[in-house]
């Protein structure tokens, strides 16, 4: 496959890293560009320097098919969403732009990579009482007190602040001040503050009183090999599994994840009259457009208000 590999790919990834992108973002770029390499090598058997605009169209069709190979060279029957396809196309466009910036003769310009029109995707936000039940579920279902207190404090913190799951699990004790304000270094190295509710502060205090360790992390594992290393933190898979399990035990049929708590945080702030620009700051979004996608469920609330208060409703 060497003749199908992308030129200067390592330099491109190093360039991203040097621009303060996270290691996770660099990995995602590499994975998405590996999909393009697989397309060149195994679908069209064409080296990169023979790439044309027509083959770019074929690549978009390849991404939309269910016969493509994953980055691990495995067959898949799952159709990618337009958002996932556009993420891969954006990675390719960034790579082509980098080649141009480096005066490397690329076969096509970055502008030749056209993104798909995305469908309007509205995720379903659970009802507030369902979110509260999940947040309080550790008290009902966890037998070990340290796990019960930790998981309750985690879920309270997640919903109180609207932070991302990666931000929550990387949270260190020193980031919290005595007023309940938390300093966050978020996605793209952007800095912001998020704020705990009095209820979340109380559960966090109760949990921290049980901690006799010297780990810098706010939430730590109690089982397995991670328990032996103070620099280890809880995995996202663990938290997502627990939320899913609590939902099942509570017989809630709407899917709920860590992201649902963040989504619900934004939606219910909006429904209570919060300024979208303020929600944007709290969520750490670069664009207000991204924030409005999170608070779409307030459309349902707006409809309810319209029905209730319109002067000519009768």
CORURQUI-V437654 format. One record per helix or strand of 3 or more residues. SS is the DSSP state (H for helix, E for strand). FROM is the first residue (numbers start at 0). TO is the last residue. If there is no record, write none. Layout:
BEGIN
ss=<SS SS>
from=<FROM FROM>
to=<TO TO>
END
This chain:
BEGIN
ss=<H H H H H H H H H H H E H E H H H H H H H>
from=<1 8 22 47 52 81 109 127 144 164 172 180 186 190 197 224 235 257 275 287 297>
to=<3 17 42 49 63 100 111 140 160 168 174 184 188 194 208 227 248 270 282 293 308>
END
